[in-house]
């Protein structure tokens, strides 16, 4: 029997979908939090960052309570005949939940480094908040956004604990590379485990190297423009 590459396909499908969702959510929420100065800012920031420090089992349990068959989200979706739990959608939700804080915190830090005089000048000249955000803030924070996206992708690719609790290990359906490694090791199938470890390391390293080269290229462009 040949080597089954299905976990790689599932991992990439889950990771790319989760990263895309986190990318837009992270940008919008980080921008909102950068400009929000209400009394509950620290509380909201704590809630948004909390999944970053939660043990995987706790994160999985919270999601299980929310999207399980008896959870509020699970019951609502069941009205439309949709079962989230133990599907690849659940794996996406788990990845979004645990990796979102990486995107949010990194991007917010990048937004906070922008010269606010530039943003204020744009608003004074009549630019809408959407224009200020999309045409000025996002380009100015591009290096930080790129780094956050790469880290988010790597985190989603390696997600294990919460995914196992809400998506399970269903071959051909929810078995991602980390799950394939774990269960191959449990069954003492070390050759398969080693192959999957090598594959996930190559994918993650490739993403990080591409990001580093991109950042170096951007620095050269900025340096050339300033000379």
N, C-alpha and C positions, 0 to 999 in steps of 0.2 A: 504494500500500500504506500502511495507517495505521500510526501509531506503536505499537510493541509494548511494552505495559506489563508483560510477563511478568517481566523482571528486578526490577521493584518488588515484585511478589508474592513472588518467591523470596527477595529480600532481607529483606522483612518476616517471612516465615515462618522463615527461618534466624535472624534477629536476635531475634525474640520467643522462639523455642525456646531459643536459647543463653542469652539473658538470664535466662529462668526457671530454667534449670539452674544457672547461675552464682549466681543470687540465693540459692538454698538451700544450695548447696555453700559459697559465700562466708561466709554467716552461720554455718554449723556449724563450718567449719574455723577461721574467725577467732575464734570463741568458744573453741574448743578450744585454739588457740595462745595466747590471752589468759591462760588458766588453766594452761597447761603450762609447767613450769619445769625440765624435764629438761636433761641435759647436751647434748643434740643440738638444742636449740631454735633456735640460730642457723643450724645447718646446714639444718634443715627449712624455716625461714623463707626461707633463700637459695634453696632448690630451688623453693618455691612462688612466689617472686617472679621467678625466672630468666626465664620467658617474656616478661616486661615489657621486658627489655633485649636479648633475642635478635633478630638480624636476621630479617626475615620468611622469607627463604630457609632459614635454619637451623631455624626453627620448623617450616616446611613439610617439611624433610628428616626431622626427628625424627618427625613424624607419619607421613610416608610409610613410614619404617622400621617403625613400630609397627602401623599399620592397613593397610598395603599387602598385596597378595596373599601375599607371602612373609613378612610380619611376624607376630609372635605373636598379636596381636589379629585381624588379617585371616585367618590360618589357622584360628583358633578359630571365628570367625563363619562361615567357609566350610563348617564342619561342619553348620550349620543352613541352608545355602543362601543366606546373606546376604553380599552384596558391598558393603562400606562405601565403598571407594575410588571416586572419580568419581561420587558421588551427593550429594544435598543433605544427607545425614547427615554426610558428610565435611566439608561446609562448616560444619555446626553444631559438629562436633568442633574444627575449626580455630579458630572464633570463641571457643569455650569455652577453648581452650588459651591463646590470646593475650590474652584480656580478663579472665580470672579474677584475675590479680594486682591489677588495678585495684579490683575488688570486695573482695578479701581484705585488701589493705593499708588501704584507706579505712575499711572496717568495723572492722577490728582497732583502728585509731586511735580510732574512736568508742567502742568498748567500753572502751578503756584510760582514757578521760576520765570514765567513770562513777565515782561515789563508791563505793569498795569497802566502806565501812561499811554502806551500804544493802544490798549483796549479802550481806555477812556476817550482818547482822541477820535477813534473810529465811531464811538457812540455819539460824541459831540457833533460829528459830521453827518449824522443821520443814519448810520448803519444799524440795521436791525440786530437783535440778539443772535438770531440764526446766522447772519452774515459774519458777525464778530466771532462766533464760535467756529463756523465751518471754514471761513476764508482767512482768519487771522490766528485764532488760538490753536486749531489743529495743525496747520503747517508749522507754526512756531514750536509746537511740542512734538513734532514728528519723530525725533530720535527716541524720546521716552516712550512714545506710543509703539514704535517698532519693537523696542526692547520688551515692553509689557506684553505685546502680542506673541513674541517668541517664547517668553516664559510661560504664558498661558497655554500655548500649544503643547509645550513639553509637560506641563502639569496635567493637562487633560489626557495626554497620551499615557501617562504613568498612573492614572487614577485606578485604585484597586478596592479599597475598603468599602466605601459608600456604594460603589458600583455592584459589588458582590451582594450587598444587602438588598438593594432595590431592583437590580436587573438579573441577579443570579448568574449561573454558569450554564447556559443552554447552548450546546454546540451548534454552530451555524447561525445562531440568532443573537446571543449576548456575550459570547466568549471573546473577550478582548485579549490583547497580548499579555498584559499583566496577569490576567486570570489563567491564561494558557500556561504561563511560567509557573504559577503557584500549583496548579493541579498536576502539571507534568512532574514537578518536584515531589509532590505528595505521593504520586504513583511510582516514584523512583525511576522515572523516564528522563534521566539527566541529559541525554543527547538532545532531546527535543527542547528541554529547558534552556540549554546552552545556545541553541540556534535562535530561540526567541529572544534571549537576552542580547545576543549579538545584533539581531534585527532592530530591536527597540533602541539600542545604544547608537547604531548607525543613523537611524531616523532622527533622534534627538540631537546628535552631534552635528548632523548636516544642517538642521534648522539653525542651531546656534552659530555655526561657521558662516552661513549665509548672512545672518544678522550682523555678525562682526564685520564682514566685508562690506556690507551695505552701509554701516555706520562709518567705516573708514572712508568710503567713497563720498559720503555726505560731508564729512569733515574737510576733505580735499576741495569739494565744490564751494563750501563756505569760505575756506581760506583763500581760494582763487578769486571769489567775489569781493573779498575785503581788501585784496592787494591792489 
